[in-house]
Amino acid sequence: MNGDIIKGEWKDIRGQIKAKWAQLTDSDVDALEGNVDSLAGKLQKTYGYAKERALQEYEEFKAALSSNSAASSASSSADSAQRSAERAESAADRSQKF
């Protein structure tokens, strides 16, 4: 996931990090400052994970963020298309009345 996107969505991601890894303190998460690449190190330190496990958890989390972002974008596009279709239908109905 792109670093700019991460920083733009940091509040949501921060909440997801806290929900998934409850032992991370607010200070731990704040120290990431939107840089989830540092997350694996925090997981190693806080949970005592081996480097491989910390990296695996990080990669799985990052993949989930990417798929959630893609699903959110697709849902947003579908909603926008639906609203456009409804507006066009409404405009057609109004033009038939005249």
Phi and psi in radians as a Rosetta constraint file:
Dihedral C 1 N 2 CA 2 C 2 CIRCULARHARMONIC -1.092 0.35
Dihedral N 2 CA 2 C 2 N 3 CIRCULARHARMONIC 2.394 0.35
Dihedral C 2 N 3 CA 3 C 3 CIRCULARHARMONIC -1.030 0.35
Dihedral N 3 CA 3 C 3 N 4 CIRCULARHARMONIC -0.642 0.35
Dihedral C 3 N 4 CA 4 C 4 CIRCULARHARMONIC -1.157 0.35
Dihedral N 4 CA 4 C 4 N 5 CIRCULARHARMONIC -0.676 0.35
Dihedral C 4 N 5 CA 5 C 5 CIRCULARHARMONIC -1.154 0.35
Dihedral N 5 CA 5 C 5 N 6 CIRCULARHARMONIC -0.752 0.35
Dihedral C 5 N 6 CA 6 C 6 CIRCULARHARMONIC -0.966 0.35
Dihedral N 6 CA 6 C 6 N 7 CIRCULARHARMONIC -0.857 0.35
Dihedral C 6 N 7 CA 7 C 7 CIRCULARHARMONIC -1.165 0.35
Dihedral N 7 CA 7 C 7 N 8 CIRCULARHARMONIC -0.589 0.35
Dihedral C 7 N 8 CA 8 C 8 CIRCULARHARMONIC -1.212 0.35
Dihedral N 8 CA 8 C 8 N 9 CIRCULARHARMONIC -0.476 0.35
Dihedral C 8 N 9 CA 9 C 9 CIRCULARHARMONIC -1.967 0.35
Dihedral N 9 CA 9 C 9 N 10 CIRCULARHARMONIC 0.399 0.35
Dihedral C 9 N 10 CA 10 C 10 CIRCULARHARMONIC -1.007 0.35
Dihedral N 10 CA 10 C 10 N 11 CIRCULARHARMONIC -0.699 0.35
Dihedral C 10 N 11 CA 11 C 11 CIRCULARHARMONIC -1.072 0.35
Dihedral N 11 CA 11 C 11 N 12 CIRCULARHARMONIC -0.762 0.35
Dihedral C 11 N 12 CA 12 C 12 CIRCULARHARMONIC -1.142 0.35
Dihedral N 12 CA 12 C 12 N 13 CIRCULARHARMONIC -0.789 0.35
Dihedral C 12 N 13 CA 13 C 13 CIRCULARHARMONIC -1.132 0.35
Dihedral N 13 CA 13 C 13 N 14 CIRCULARHARMONIC -0.698 0.35
Dihedral C 13 N 14 CA 14 C 14 CIRCULARHARMONIC -0.997 0.35
Dihedral N 14 CA 14 C 14 N 15 CIRCULARHARMONIC -0.777 0.35
Dihedral C 14 N 15 CA 15 C 15 CIRCULARHARMONIC -1.119 0.35
Dihedral N 15 CA 15 C 15 N 16 CIRCULARHARMONIC -0.665 0.35
Dihedral C 15 N 16 CA 16 C 16 CIRCULARHARMONIC -1.176 0.35
Dihedral N 16 CA 16 C 16 N 17 CIRCULARHARMONIC -0.658 0.35
Dihedral C 16 N 17 CA 17 C 17 CIRCULARHARMONIC -1.109 0.35
Dihedral N 17 CA 17 C 17 N 18 CIRCULARHARMONIC -0.819 0.35
Dihedral C 17 N 18 CA 18 C 18 CIRCULARHARMONIC -1.102 0.35
Dihedral N 18 CA 18 C 18 N 19 CIRCULARHARMONIC -0.639 0.35
Dihedral C 18 N 19 CA 19 C 19 CIRCULARHARMONIC -1.217 0.35
Dihedral N 19 CA 19 C 19 N 20 CIRCULARHARMONIC -0.684 0.35
Dihedral C 19 N 20 CA 20 C 20 CIRCULARHARMONIC -1.359 0.35
Dihedral N 20 CA 20 C 20 N 21 CIRCULARHARMONIC -0.714 0.35
Dihedral C 20 N 21 CA 21 C 21 CIRCULARHARMONIC -2.139 0.35
Dihedral N 21 CA 21 C 21 N 22 CIRCULARHARMONIC 1.390 0.35
Dihedral C 21 N 22 CA 22 C 22 CIRCULARHARMONIC -1.112 0.35
Dihedral N 22 CA 22 C 22 N 23 CIRCULARHARMONIC -0.389 0.35
Dihedral C 22 N 23 CA 23 C 23 CIRCULARHARMONIC -1.298 0.35
Dihedral N 23 CA 23 C 23 N 24 CIRCULARHARMONIC -0.262 0.35
Dihedral C 23 N 24 CA 24 C 24 CIRCULARHARMONIC -1.249 0.35
Dihedral N 24 CA 24 C 24 N 25 CIRCULARHARMONIC 2.262 0.35
Dihedral C 24 N 25 CA 25 C 25 CIRCULARHARMONIC -1.381 0.35
Dihedral N 25 CA 25 C 25 N 26 CIRCULARHARMONIC 2.905 0.35
Dihedral C 25 N 26 CA 26 C 26 CIRCULARHARMONIC -1.001 0.35
Dihedral N 26 CA 26 C 26 N 27 CIRCULARHARMONIC -0.690 0.35
Dihedral C 26 N 27 CA 27 C 27 CIRCULARHARMONIC -1.105 0.35
Dihedral N 27 CA 27 C 27 N 28 CIRCULARHARMONIC -0.704 0.35
Dihedral C 27 N 28 CA 28 C 28 CIRCULARHARMONIC -1.047 0.35
Dihedral N 28 CA 28 C 28 N 29 CIRCULARHARMONIC -0.828 0.35
Dihedral C 28 N 29 CA 29 C 29 CIRCULARHARMONIC -1.213 0.35
Dihedral N 29 CA 29 C 29 N 30 CIRCULARHARMONIC -0.713 0.35
Dihedral C 29 N 30 CA 30 C 30 CIRCULARHARMONIC -1.061 0.35
Dihedral N 30 CA 30 C 30 N 31 CIRCULARHARMONIC -0.625 0.35
Dihedral C 30 N 31 CA 31 C 31 CIRCULARHARMONIC -1.141 0.35
Dihedral N 31 CA 31 C 31 N 32 CIRCULARHARMONIC -0.406 0.35
Dihedral C 31 N 32 CA 32 C 32 CIRCULARHARMONIC -1.171 0.35
Dihedral N 32 CA 32 C 32 N 33 CIRCULARHARMONIC -0.493 0.35
Dihedral C 32 N 33 CA 33 C 33 CIRCULARHARMONIC 0.816 0.35
Dihedral N 33 CA 33 C 33 N 34 CIRCULARHARMONIC 0.757 0.35
Dihedral C 33 N 34 CA 34 C 34 CIRCULARHARMONIC 1.448 0.35
Dihedral N 34 CA 34 C 34 N 35 CIRCULARHARMONIC -0.022 0.35
Dihedral C 34 N 35 CA 35 C 35 CIRCULARHARMONIC -1.772 0.35
Dihedral N 35 CA 35 C 35 N 36 CIRCULARHARMONIC 1.528 0.35
Dihedral C 35 N 36 CA 36 C 36 CIRCULARHARMONIC -1.192 0.35
Dihedral N 36 CA 36 C 36 N 37 CIRCULARHARMONIC -0.194 0.35
Dihedral C 36 N 37 CA 37 C 37 CIRCULARHARMONIC -1.086 0.35
Dihedral N 37 CA 37 C 37 N 38 CIRCULARHARMONIC -0.408 0.35
Dihedral C 37 N 38 CA 38 C 38 CIRCULARHARMONIC -1.444 0.35
Dihedral N 38 CA 38 C 38 N 39 CIRCULARHARMONIC -0.111 0.35
Dihedral C 38 N 39 CA 39 C 39 CIRCULARHARMONIC -1.079 0.35
Dihedral N 39 CA 39 C 39 N 40 CIRCULARHARMONIC -0.715 0.35
Dihedral C 39 N 40 CA 40 C 40 CIRCULARHARMONIC -1.003 0.35
Dihedral N 40 CA 40 C 40 N 41 CIRCULARHARMONIC -0.736 0.35
Dihedral C 40 N 41 CA 41 C 41 CIRCULARHARMONIC -1.106 0.35
Dihedral N 41 CA 41 C 41 N 42 CIRCULARHARMONIC -0.705 0.35
Dihedral C 41 N 42 CA 42 C 42 CIRCULARHARMONIC -1.128 0.35
Dihedral N 42 CA 42 C 42 N 43 CIRCULARHARMONIC -0.667 0.35
Dihedral C 42 N 43 CA 43 C 43 CIRCULARHARMONIC -1.157 0.35
Dihedral N 43 CA 43 C 43 N 44 CIRCULARHARMONIC -0.705 0.35
Dihedral C 43 N 44 CA 44 C 44 CIRCULARHARMONIC -1.049 0.35
Dihedral N 44 CA 44 C 44 N 45 CIRCULARHARMONIC -0.836 0.35
Dihedral C 44 N 45 CA 45 C 45 CIRCULARHARMONIC -1.182 0.35
Dihedral N 45 CA 45 C 45 N 46 CIRCULARHARMONIC -0.816 0.35
Dihedral C 45 N 46 CA 46 C 46 CIRCULARHARMONIC -1.365 0.35
Dihedral N 46 CA 46 C 46 N 47 CIRCULARHARMONIC -0.741 0.35
Dihedral C 46 N 47 CA 47 C 47 CIRCULARHARMONIC -1.728 0.35
Dihedral N 47 CA 47 C 47 N 48 CIRCULARHARMONIC -0.142 0.35
Dihedral C 47 N 48 CA 48 C 48 CIRCULARHARMONIC 1.257 0.35
Dihedral N 48 CA 48 C 48 N 49 CIRCULARHARMONIC 0.408 0.35
Dihedral C 48 N 49 CA 49 C 49 CIRCULARHARMONIC -1.195 0.35
Dihedral N 49 CA 49 C 49 N 50 CIRCULARHARMONIC 2.581 0.35
Dihedral C 49 N 50 CA 50 C 50 CIRCULARHARMONIC -1.170 0.35
Dihedral N 50 CA 50 C 50 N 51 CIRCULARHARMONIC 2.747 0.35
Dihedral C 50 N 51 CA 51 C 51 CIRCULARHARMONIC -0.975 0.35
Dihedral N 51 CA 51 C 51 N 52 CIRCULARHARMONIC -0.741 0.35
Dihedral C 51 N 52 CA 52 C 52 CIRCULARHARMONIC -1.082 0.35
Dihedral N 52 CA 52 C 52 N 53 CIRCULARHARMONIC -0.756 0.35
Dihedral C 52 N 53 CA 53 C 53 CIRCULARHARMONIC -1.185 0.35
Dihedral N 53 CA 53 C 53 N 54 CIRCULARHARMONIC -0.728 0.35
Dihedral C 53 N 54 CA 54 C 54 CIRCULARHARMONIC -1.063 0.35
Dihedral N 54 CA 54 C 54 N 55 CIRCULARHARMONIC -0.754 0.35
Dihedral C 54 N 55 CA 55 C 55 CIRCULARHARMONIC -1.159 0.35
Dihedral N 55 CA 55 C 55 N 56 CIRCULARHARMONIC -0.663 0.35
Dihedral C 55 N 56 CA 56 C 56 CIRCULARHARMONIC -1.122 0.35
Dihedral N 56 CA 56 C 56 N 57 CIRCULARHARMONIC -0.803 0.35
Dihedral C 56 N 57 CA 57 C 57 CIRCULARHARMONIC -1.088 0.35
Dihedral N 57 CA 57 C 57 N 58 CIRCULARHARMONIC -0.727 0.35
Dihedral C 57 N 58 CA 58 C 58 CIRCULARHARMONIC -1.069 0.35
Dihedral N 58 CA 58 C 58 N 59 CIRCULARHARMONIC -0.830 0.35
Dihedral C 58 N 59 CA 59 C 59 CIRCULARHARMONIC -1.094 0.35
Dihedral N 59 CA 59 C 59 N 60 CIRCULARHARMONIC -0.710 0.35
Dihedral C 59 N 60 CA 60 C 60 CIRCULARHARMONIC -1.118 0.35
Dihedral N 60 CA 60 C 60 N 61 CIRCULARHARMONIC -0.722 0.35
Dihedral C 60 N 61 CA 61 C 61 CIRCULARHARMONIC -1.132 0.35
Dihedral N 61 CA 61 C 61 N 62 CIRCULARHARMONIC -0.776 0.35
Dihedral C 61 N 62 CA 62 C 62 CIRCULARHARMONIC -1.108 0.35
Dihedral N 62 CA 62 C 62 N 63 CIRCULARHARMONIC -0.697 0.35
Dihedral C 62 N 63 CA 63 C 63 CIRCULARHARMONIC -1.137 0.35
Dihedral N 63 CA 63 C 63 N 64 CIRCULARHARMONIC -0.697 0.35
Dihedral C 63 N 64 CA 64 C 64 CIRCULARHARMONIC -1.129 0.35
Dihedral N 64 CA 64 C 64 N 65 CIRCULARHARMONIC -0.680 0.35
Dihedral C 64 N 65 CA 65 C 65 CIRCULARHARMONIC -1.080 0.35
Dihedral N 65 CA 65 C 65 N 66 CIRCULARHARMONIC -0.770 0.35
Dihedral C 65 N 66 CA 66 C 66 CIRCULARHARMONIC -1.113 0.35
Dihedral N 66 CA 66 C 66 N 67 CIRCULARHARMONIC -0.751 0.35
Dihedral C 66 N 67 CA 67 C 67 CIRCULARHARMONIC -1.234 0.35
Dihedral N 67 CA 67 C 67 N 68 CIRCULARHARMONIC -0.620 0.35
Dihedral C 67 N 68 CA 68 C 68 CIRCULARHARMONIC -1.149 0.35
Dihedral N 68 CA 68 C 68 N 69 CIRCULARHARMONIC -0.678 0.35
Dihedral C 68 N 69 CA 69 C 69 CIRCULARHARMONIC -1.158 0.35
Dihedral N 69 CA 69 C 69 N 70 CIRCULARHARMONIC -0.730 0.35
Dihedral C 69 N 70 CA 70 C 70 CIRCULARHARMONIC -1.158 0.35
Dihedral N 70 CA 70 C 70 N 71 CIRCULARHARMONIC -0.722 0.35
Dihedral C 70 N 71 CA 71 C 71 CIRCULARHARMONIC -1.144 0.35
Dihedral N 71 CA 71 C 71 N 72 CIRCULARHARMONIC -0.681 0.35
Dihedral C 71 N 72 CA 72 C 72 CIRCULARHARMONIC -1.131 0.35
Dihedral N 72 CA 72 C 72 N 73 CIRCULARHARMONIC -0.723 0.35
Dihedral C 72 N 73 CA 73 C 73 CIRCULARHARMONIC -1.139 0.35
Dihedral N 73 CA 73 C 73 N 74 CIRCULARHARMONIC -0.732 0.35
Dihedral C 73 N 74 CA 74 C 74 CIRCULARHARMONIC -1.140 0.35
Dihedral N 74 CA 74 C 74 N 75 CIRCULARHARMONIC -0.722 0.35
Dihedral C 74 N 75 CA 75 C 75 CIRCULARHARMONIC -1.118 0.35
Dihedral N 75 CA 75 C 75 N 76 CIRCULARHARMONIC -0.728 0.35
Dihedral C 75 N 76 CA 76 C 76 CIRCULARHARMONIC -1.089 0.35
Dihedral N 76 CA 76 C 76 N 77 CIRCULARHARMONIC -0.745 0.35
Dihedral C 76 N 77 CA 77 C 77 CIRCULARHARMONIC -1.134 0.35
Dihedral N 77 CA 77 C 77 N 78 CIRCULARHARMONIC -0.721 0.35
Dihedral C 77 N 78 CA 78 C 78 CIRCULARHARMONIC -1.141 0.35
Dihedral N 78 CA 78 C 78 N 79 CIRCULARHARMONIC -0.735 0.35
Dihedral C 78 N 79 CA 79 C 79 CIRCULARHARMONIC -1.081 0.35
Dihedral N 79 CA 79 C 79 N 80 CIRCULARHARMONIC -0.745 0.35
Dihedral C 79 N 80 CA 80 C 80 CIRCULARHARMONIC -1.117 0.35
Dihedral N 80 CA 80 C 80 N 81 CIRCULARHARMONIC -0.736 0.35
Dihedral C 80 N 81 CA 81 C 81 CIRCULARHARMONIC -1.116 0.35
Dihedral N 81 CA 81 C 81 N 82 CIRCULARHARMONIC -0.705 0.35
Dihedral C 81 N 82 CA 82 C 82 CIRCULARHARMONIC -1.102 0.35
Dihedral N 82 CA 82 C 82 N 83 CIRCULARHARMONIC -0.784 0.35
Dihedral C 82 N 83 CA 83 C 83 CIRCULARHARMONIC -1.113 0.35
Dihedral N 83 CA 83 C 83 N 84 CIRCULARHARMONIC -0.698 0.35
Dihedral C 83 N 84 CA 84 C 84 CIRCULARHARMONIC -1.089 0.35
Dihedral N 84 CA 84 C 84 N 85 CIRCULARHARMONIC -0.757 0.35
Dihedral C 84 N 85 CA 85 C 85 CIRCULARHARMONIC -1.105 0.35
Dihedral N 85 CA 85 C 85 N 86 CIRCULARHARMONIC -0.710 0.35
Dihedral C 85 N 86 CA 86 C 86 CIRCULARHARMONIC -1.140 0.35
Dihedral N 86 CA 86 C 86 N 87 CIRCULARHARMONIC -0.699 0.35
Dihedral C 86 N 87 CA 87 C 87 CIRCULARHARMONIC -1.138 0.35
Dihedral N 87 CA 87 C 87 N 88 CIRCULARHARMONIC -0.726 0.35
Dihedral C 87 N 88 CA 88 C 88 CIRCULARHARMONIC -1.126 0.35
Dihedral N 88 CA 88 C 88 N 89 CIRCULARHARMONIC -0.712 0.35
Dihedral C 88 N 89 CA 89 C 89 CIRCULARHARMONIC -1.133 0.35
Dihedral N 89 CA 89 C 89 N 90 CIRCULARHARMONIC -0.726 0.35
Dihedral C 89 N 90 CA 90 C 90 CIRCULARHARMONIC -1.118 0.35
Dihedral N 90 CA 90 C 90 N 91 CIRCULARHARMONIC -0.745 0.35
Dihedral C 90 N 91 CA 91 C 91 CIRCULARHARMONIC -1.119 0.35
Dihedral N 91 CA 91 C 91 N 92 CIRCULARHARMONIC -0.675 0.35
Dihedral C 91 N 92 CA 92 C 92 CIRCULARHARMONIC -1.148 0.35
Dihedral N 92 CA 92 C 92 N 93 CIRCULARHARMONIC -0.691 0.35
Dihedral C 92 N 93 CA 93 C 93 CIRCULARHARMONIC -1.110 0.35
Dihedral N 93 CA 93 C 93 N 94 CIRCULARHARMONIC -0.740 0.35
Dihedral C 93 N 94 CA 94 C 94 CIRCULARHARMONIC -1.144 0.35
Dihedral N 94 CA 94 C 94 N 95 CIRCULARHARMONIC -0.682 0.35
Dihedral C 94 N 95 CA 95 C 95 CIRCULARHARMONIC -1.224 0.35
Dihedral N 95 CA 95 C 95 N 96 CIRCULARHARMONIC -0.477 0.35
Dihedral C 95 N 96 CA 96 C 96 CIRCULARHARMONIC -1.280 0.35
Dihedral N 96 CA 96 C 96 N 97 CIRCULARHARMONIC -0.436 0.35
Dihedral C 96 N 97 CA 97 C 97 CIRCULARHARMONIC -1.247 0.35
Dihedral N 97 CA 97 C 97 N 98 CIRCULARHARMONIC -0.424 0.35
